[in-house]
Amino acid sequence: MAYVKEPENSVLSRLLLSASAQFGVAGLGITVVCLLRKEKFSLFGLVKQNTFKSIIGSVACFIPYLFYIFVSGQYKGYQPLGILIADDVLKSGFPTNILGMSLIALVWGFFEGFNYSVISDKLNSRYPSKNQWLDIGAITCAVVCILFHPFNTSFWGIIEVVTTLIAIYGMLIVKKKTKNAWGCVFIFCFIWNAL
């Protein structure tokens, strides 16, 4: 992490290192499984049908989280795909900035969002629930999301945990109801990694 934060190091090497680690966490596993099992990504919701409903529903689930960001004073500005080194990538000049932002969109937007969709579907097929609101995949993904990102036990820390749980769980329920995962991808491009 220190290497990635160090501006004296090449922006391309920092981005590739960071993207490799991120893809290893959220992308490599689902890609390998889909390739080995010959499963198309469309099987997990990458379809055209209900895309708008999926995006709108997913954004609606993030309203409590957005409210928390503003009320807690954590809002510092809006930058889609605003990961740790995005500013350095944007300043790097053509064509590095275009290729770098494309890589960021692919890894932190597409694969991070789609990863939740695939994992949720896999868990639900393994442990199906008859209750439409007791979704094992969505609950597990929401809890894992909370555990992967730093939080604390202060008042605002607890509010963050609750709003994150609502947001990720809700996003995956919307995906399940619409059978469309583009809302998940949209969220990670334009909300989760933008604030």
SERO-4910 file (N, C-alpha, C, O; in steps of 0.05 Angstrom, whole numbers):
BEGIN
 pado doro    nc1    nc2    nc3   cac1   cac2   cac3    cc1    cc2    cc3    oc1    oc2    oc3
  Met    A     16    -24      0      0      0      0     17     25      0     10     45    -13
  Ala    A     40     24     14     57     48     15     68     54    -12     71     77    -20
  Tyr    A     75     33    -28     85     38    -55     64     52    -72     71     70    -88
  Val    A     39     44    -70     18     55    -86     13     84    -79      7    101    -96
  Lys    A     16     91    -53     11    119    -44     34    138    -51     31    162    -51
  Glu    A     58    127    -57     82    143    -62     82    156    -90     85    141   -109
  Pro    A     78    182    -92     76    195   -118    101    195   -135    100    199   -159
  Glu    A    124    190   -122    149    188   -137    151    163   -155    165    163   -175
  Asn    A    136    143   -148    136    118   -163    119    122   -188    100    139   -188
  Ser    A    125    107   -209    110    109   -234     80    105   -230     72     85   -216
  Val    A     64    122   -241     35    119   -238     25     93   -250      7     80   -240
  Leu    A     37     85   -272     29     60   -285     35     36   -268     19     18   -265
  Ser    A     59     35   -256     66     12   -239     49     12   -214     41    -10   -205
  Arg    A     43     35   -203     25     37   -179     -3     27   -186    -15     12   -170
  Leu    A    -13     36   -209    -40     27   -217    -41     -2   -223    -60    -16   -214
  Leu    A    -21    -13   -237    -21    -42   -243    -19    -59   -218    -32    -80   -216
  Leu    A     -3    -50   -199      0    -65   -174    -27    -64   -159    -36    -85   -149
  Ser    A    -38    -41   -157    -64    -38   -142    -86    -53   -156   -103    -66   -143
  Ala    A    -87    -51   -183   -108    -65   -198   -105    -95   -197   -125   -109   -195
  Ser    A    -80   -105   -196    -76   -133   -194    -86   -144   -167    -99   -165   -165
  Ala    A    -80   -129   -146    -90   -137   -119   -121   -136   -118   -133   -154   -108
  Gln    A   -132   -114   -129   -161   -111   -128   -175   -133   -145   -195   -145   -136
  Phe    A   -164   -139   -169   -175   -160   -186   -173   -187   -173   -190   -204   -175
  Gly    A   -150   -191   -158   -147   -216   -144   -168   -220   -123   -176   -243   -117
  Val    A   -177   -199   -110   -198   -200    -90   -225   -202   -102   -242   -218    -94
  Ala    A   -230   -184   -122   -258   -182   -133   -256   -184   -164   -258   -164   -177
  Gly    A   -254   -208   -174   -254   -211   -203   -242   -237   -212   -254   -251   -228
  Leu    A   -218   -243   -202   -204   -267   -211   -220   -292   -205   -223   -310   -222
  Gly    A   -229   -295   -181   -244   -319   -173   -269   -324   -190   -273   -346   -199
  Ile    A   -285   -303   -193   -310   -307   -209   -303   -312   -238   -318   -327   -252
  Thr    A   -282   -300   -249   -274   -304   -276   -265   -333   -281   -273   -345   -300
  Val    A   -248   -342   -263   -238   -370   -265   -261   -390   -263   -262   -409   -279
  Val    A   -278   -386   -243   -301   -404   -240   -318   -405   -265   -326   -426   -274
  Cys    A   -325   -381   -275   -342   -380   -299   -328   -393   -323   -342   -406   -339
  Leu    A   -302   -389   -326   -288   -402   -349   -287   -432   -345   -292   -446   -365
  Leu    A   -280   -441   -322   -279   -470   -317   -306   -484   -320   -307   -506   -331
  Arg    A   -327   -471   -311   -353   -483   -313   -368   -476   -338   -391   -483   -343
  Lys    A   -355   -460   -355   -366   -451   -381   -393   -437   -376   -412   -441   -391
  Glu    A   -393   -420   -356   -417   -404   -350   -413   -376   -361   -392   -363   -357
  Lys    A   -433   -366   -375   -432   -339   -386   -438   -319   -364   -453   -325   -346
  Phe    A   -427   -295   -366   -433   -274   -347   -462   -266   -348   -473   -257   -328
  Ser    A   -475   -270   -371   -503   -263   -374   -521   -281   -355   -542   -273   -347
  Leu    A   -511   -304   -348   -525   -322   -329   -528   -308   -302   -546   -315   -287
  Phe    A   -510   -289   -296   -510   -276   -270   -521   -247   -271   -517   -231   -253
  Gly    A   -535   -241   -293   -549   -216   -295   -538   -194   -313   -548   -172   -313
  Leu    A   -518   -200   -328   -507   -181   -347   -523   -183   -373   -514   -194   -393
  Val    A   -548   -173   -372   -567   -173   -394   -578   -145   -398   -575   -128   -381
  Lys    A   -591   -141   -421   -603   -115   -427   -629   -111   -412   -636    -89   -404
  Gln    A   -645   -132   -410   -672   -130   -398   -671   -120   -369   -656   -130   -353
  Asn    A   -687   -100   -364   -690    -88   -337   -666    -73   -327   -663    -69   -303
  Thr    A   -648    -64   -345   -624    -49   -336   -632    -24   -322   -621    -18   -300
  Phe    A   -650     -8   -332   -658     17   -320   -670     12   -292   -663     26   -273
  Lys    A   -688     -8   -290   -700    -15   -264   -678    -23   -244   -679    -16   -220
  Ser    A   -659    -38   -253   -637    -47   -236   -621    -24   -225   -614    -23   -202
  Ile    A   -614     -5   -243   -598     18   -235   -614     36   -215   -603     44   -195
  Ile    A   -639     42   -222   -655     59   -205   -660     46   -178   -657     59   -157
  Gly    A   -666     20   -178   -671      6   -152   -646      5   -135   -647      8   -111
  Ser    A   -623      0   -148   -598     -1   -133   -590     26   -121   -582     28    -98
  Val    A   -594     47   -137   -589     74   -127   -607     81   -103   -599     92    -83
  Ala    A   -632     73   -105   -652     77    -83   -642     64    -57   -645     75    -35
  Cys    A   -631     40    -60   -620     26    -36   -597     40    -23   -591     36      0
  Phe    A   -583     57    -38   -560     71    -28   -567     98    -16   -549    112     -6
  Ile    A   -592    106    -17   -600    132     -6   -593    135     24   -582    155     32
  Pro    A   -598    115     41   -590    118     69   -560    121     72   -550    136     89
  Tyr    A   -544    106     56   -515    109     56   -506    137     48   -489    149     60
  Leu    A   -518    147     26   -512    174     17   -519    195     38   -503    213     43
  Phe    A   -542    191     51   -550    209     72   -529    209     95   -522    230    105
  Tyr    A   -520    185    102   -500    182    123   -474    197    115   -463    211    131
  Ile    A   -465    194     90   -441    207     81   -443    237     84   -424    250     94
  Phe    A   -466    249     77   -469    278     79   -472    287    108   -458    306    116
  Val    A   -489    274    123   -495    282    151   -470    279    169   -466    295    187
  Ser    A   -454    258    164   -431    253    181   -407    271    174   -387    271    187
  Gly    A   -410    287    153   -389    305    145   -366    292    129   -345    304    126
  Gln    A   -371    268    118   -350    254    103   -349    261     73   -331    253     59
  Tyr    A   -369    276     64   -370    283     36   -348    303     29   -347    325     41
  Lys    A   -330    295     11   -308    313      4   -309    320    -26   -291    334    -36
  Gly    A   -329    311    -40   -332    316    -69   -339    291    -83   -338    269    -72
  Tyr    A   -348    294   -108   -357    272   -124   -338    267   -147   -333    285   -163
  Gln    A   -327    243   -149   -310    235   -171   -315    206   -177   -305    188   -163
  Pro    A   -330    200   -199   -334    172   -207   -307    158   -210   -288    170   -221
  Leu    A   -306    134   -202   -282    117   -203   -259    131   -188   -236    129   -196
  Gly    A   -266    144   -166   -246    159   -151   -230    142   -131   -233    147   -107
  Ile    A   -215    124   -141   -199    107   -123   -174    123   -114   -171    146   -121
  Leu    A   -158    111    -97   -135    124    -85   -117    139   -104   -108    161    -98
  Ile    A   -111    128   -127    -92    141   -146   -105    151   -171    -92    156   -191
  Ala    A   -132    154   -171   -146    164   -195   -136    192   -203   -134    197   -227
  Asp    A   -131    209   -185   -122    236   -192    -95    235   -206    -91    249   -226
  Asp    A    -77    218   -197    -51    215   -210    -54    203   -238    -40    211   -256
  Val    A    -73    185   -241    -78    173   -267    -88    194   -286    -80    195   -309
  Leu    A   -107    210   -277   -119    231   -294    -98    251   -302    -99    262   -325
  Lys    A    -79    257   -285    -58    277   -291    -35    265   -309    -18    280   -318
  Ser    A    -35    239   -313    -12    226   -325     -9    232   -355     12    226   -366
  Gly    A    -29    243   -368    -26    249   -396    -36    226   -414    -37    203   -406
  Phe    A    -42    234   -439    -53    215   -458    -30    197   -468     -8    208   -472
  Pro    A    -33    172   -473    -57    155   -470    -58    141   -443    -77    126   -438
  Thr    A    -39    145   -425    -39    132   -399    -64    138   -383    -75    120   -370
  Asn    A    -73    163   -385    -97    170   -369   -122    155   -379   -139    147   -363
  Ile    A   -125    153   -405   -148    139   -417   -147    109   -410   -166     97   -401
  Leu    A   -124     97   -415   -120     68   -409   -123     63   -379   -135     43   -371
  Gly    A   -111     81   -363   -113     77   -334   -141     79   -323   -149     63   -307
  Met    A   -156     99   -332   -184    102   -323   -201     78   -334   -220     70   -320
  Ser    A   -195     68   -357   -209     45   -368   -204     21   -350   -222      5   -344
  Leu    A   -179     17   -341   -172     -5   -323   -186     -1   -296   -196    -21   -285
  Ile    A   -187     23   -286   -201     29   -261   -231     22   -264   -242     10   -246
  Ala    A   -243     30   -286   -271     24   -291   -276     -6   -292   -296    -16   -281
  Leu    A   -258    -20   -305   -261    -49   -307   -258    -63   -280   -275    -79   -273
  Val    A   -237    -56   -266   -231    -71   -241   -247    -61   -217   -260    -78   -204
  Trp    A   -248    -35   -212   -262    -25   -189   -292    -20   -194   -307    -19   -175
  Gly    A   -299    -17   -219   -327    -13   -226   -341    -39   -233   -357    -50   -218
  Phe    A   -333    -50   -256   -346    -74   -266   -342    -98   -248   -361   -110   -238
  Phe    A   -316   -106   -244   -312   -131   -229   -319   -129   -199   -329   -148   -188
  Glu    A   -315   -106   -186   -322   -104   -158   -353   -106   -155   -362   -120   -137
  Gly    A   -368    -93   -172   -397    -94   -171   -408   -121   -179   -425   -133   -166
  Phe    A   -397   -132   -201   -407   -157   -212   -399   -181   -193   -414   -200   -192
  Asn    A   -377   -178   -179   -368   -199   -160   -390   -205   -140   -395   -228   -134
  Tyr    A   -402   -184   -129   -423   -188   -109   -447   -203   -121   -459   -220   -108
  Ser    A   -453   -197   -146   -476   -210   -159   -471   -240   -162   -488   -256   -157
  Val    A   -447   -247   -172   -440   -275   -176   -439   -290   -150   -451   -312   -147
  Ile    A   -426   -279   -130   -423   -293   -104   -451   -297    -91   -457   -318    -81
  Ser    A   -467   -276    -93   -494   -278    -82   -510   -300    -95   -523   -316    -82
  Asp    A   -509   -301   -122   -524   -322   -137   -513   -350   -130   -529   -368   -127
  Lys    A   -487   -353   -128   -475   -379   -122   -484   -388    -94   -492   -411    -90
  Leu    A   -484   -370    -74   -492   -377    -47   -522   -384    -47   -530   -403    -33
  Asn    A   -538   -369    -61   -567   -374    -62   -574   -400    -75   -593   -413    -68
  Ser    A   -558   -408    -95   -564   -434   -108   -556   -457    -90   -567   -478    -91
  Arg    A   -535   -452    -74   -526   -473    -55   -543   -474    -30   -549   -496    -20
  Tyr    A   -553   -451    -20   -569   -450      4   -594   -434     -2   -597   -411      7
  Pro    A   -613   -446    -16   -638   -431    -23   -655   -425      1   -656   -441     20
  Ser    A   -669   -403      0   -687   -395     21   -715   -392     10   -719   -381    -12
  Lys    A   -735   -401     24   -763   -398     15   -773   -370     22   -793   -361      9
  Asn    A   -761   -356     40   -769   -329     48   -755   -309     29   -731   -309     27
  Gln    A   -771   -293     14   -760   -275     -6   -742   -254      6   -725   -243     -8
  Trp    A   -745   -248     32   -729   -227     45   -705   -239     60   -687   -224     67
  Leu    A   -704   -265     64   -681   -277     77   -663   -289     55   -665   -312     47
  Asp    A   -646   -272     44   -629   -279     21   -601   -284     32   -587   -265     39
  Ile    A   -593   -309     34   -567   -316     45   -544   -303     30   -525   -293     42
  Gly    A   -546   -303      3   -525   -291    -13   -522   -261     -8   -499   -251     -5
  Ala    A   -544   -247     -7   -543   -218     -3   -533   -211     25   -518   -193     29
  Ile    A   -543   -226     45   -534   -221     73   -504   -226     75   -489   -210     87
  Thr    A   -494   -249     64   -466   -255     66   -449   -234     52   -429   -226     63
  Cys    A   -457   -226     28   -442   -206     14   -441   -179     29   -421   -166     29
  Ala    A   -463   -172     41   -464   -147     56   -445   -148     80   -431   -129     86
  Val    A   -446   -170     94   -428   -174    117   -399   -174    109   -382   -161    122
  Val    A   -392   -188     87   -365   -189     77   -356   -161     69   -333   -153     74
  Cys    A   -373   -146     56   -367   -118     48   -360   -101     72   -341    -86     71
  Ile    A   -375   -104     93   -370    -89    118   -343    -97    130   -328    -80    139
  Leu    A   -337   -123    129   -312   -133    141   -288   -125    124   -266   -122    136
  Phe    A   -291   -122     98   -268   -115     81   -261    -86     82   -239    -78     75
  His    A   -280    -69     91   -275    -40     92   -273    -31    121   -288    -41    138
  Pro    A   -255    -13    127   -251     -5    155   -276      8    167   -289     24    154
  Phe    A   -281      2    192   -303     15    206   -296     16    236   -277      3    244
  Asn    A   -311     32    251   -305     34    279   -332     31    294   -353     29    282
  Thr    A   -330     31    321   -354     26    337   -364     52    350   -379     51    370
  Ser    A   -357     75    338   -369    100    348   -397    102    338   -407     84    323
  Phe    A   -412    123    345   -439    127    336   -440    126    305   -456    112    293
  Trp    A   -423    143    293   -423    144    263   -413    118    251   -421    111    229
  Gly    A   -395    104    264   -386     78    255   -409     58    253   -411     43    234
  Ile    A   -425     58    274   -449     40    274   -468     47    252   -479     30    239
  Ile    A   -473     73    249   -491     82    227   -480     74    200   -495     66    182
  Glu    A   -454     76    197   -442     68    171   -446     38    166   -452     30    144
  Val    A   -442     22    187   -446     -7    184   -475    -13    176   -480    -29    157
  Val    A   -494     -1    189   -522     -5    183   -530      4    155   -543    -11    141
  Thr    A   -521     28    148   -528     38    121   -514     22     99   -525     18     77
  Thr    A   -489     12    104   -475     -5     85   -490    -31     82   -493    -41     59
  Leu    A   -499    -43    104   -514    -68    103   -539    -64     87   -546    -81     70
  Ile    A   -554    -43     92   -578    -37     76   -572    -34     47   -586    -44     30
  Ala    A   -551    -19     41   -544    -13     13   -536    -38     -3   -547    -43    -24
  Ile    A   -518    -54      8   -508    -77     -7   -530    -99     -8   -535   -110    -29
  Tyr    A   -543   -104     14   -565   -123     15   -587   -114     -5   -596   -131    -21
  Gly    A   -595    -89     -4   -616    -79    -22   -608    -81    -51   -625    -89    -67
  Met    A   -584    -73    -57   -574    -75    -85   -576   -103    -95   -584   -107   -118
  Leu    A   -569   -123    -79   -570   -151    -88   -598   -162    -89   -604   -179   -106
  Ile    A   -616   -152    -73   -645   -159    -75   -656   -147   -101   -671   -161   -115
  Val    A   -649   -123   -107   -658   -110   -132   -647   -127   -156   -662   -132   -175
  Lys    A   -622   -135   -154   -611   -152   -175   -626   -178   -178   -632   -187   -200
  Lys    A   -633   -190   -156   -648   -215   -156   -676   -211   -168   -685   -228   -184
  Lys    A   -690   -189   -161   -717   -184   -170   -717   -177   -200   -735   -185   -215
  Thr    A   -697   -161   -209   -697   -152   -237   -682   -172   -255   -684   -170   -280
  Lys    A   -667   -190   -243   -650   -209   -258   -630   -194   -275   -623   -202   -297
  Asn    A   -620   -171   -264   -602   -154   -279   -580   -143   -260   -587   -131   -239
  Ala    A   -555   -148   -266   -533   -140   -249   -521   -113   -256   -502   -104   -242
  Trp    A   -531   -100   -276   -518    -74   -284   -522    -53   -262   -506    -34   -261
  Gly    A   -542    -55   -245   -545    -37   -223   -521    -39   -203   -512    -19   -193
  Cys    A   -512    -64   -199   -488    -68   -182   -464    -55   -193   -449    -42   -179
  Val    A   -460    -59   -219   -437    -46   -233   -438    -16   -231   -419     -2   -226
  Phe    A   -462     -5   -237   -467     24   -236   -460     35   -208   -446     56   -206
  Ile    A   -469     21   -187   -464     30   -160   -434     33   -154   -425     52   -143
  Phe    A   -419     12   -162   -390     13   -156   -375     33   -173   -353     42   -165
  Cys    A   -385     39   -197   -372     60   -213   -379     88   -204   -362    105   -202
  Phe    A   -405     93   -198   -414    120   -194   -423    128   -166   -431    151   -161
  Ile    A   -423    109   -147   -429    116   -119   -408    106   -100   -394    122    -88
  Trp    A   -404     80    -98   -386     69    -78   -358     79    -81   -345     88    -62
  Asn    A   -347     79   -106   -320     88   -111   -320    117   -121   -300    126   -133
  Ala    A   -340    133   -115   -341    160   -124   -343    181   -102   -340    205   -106
  Leu    A   -348    171    -77   -351    190    -55   -328    189    -36   -328    203    -16
***
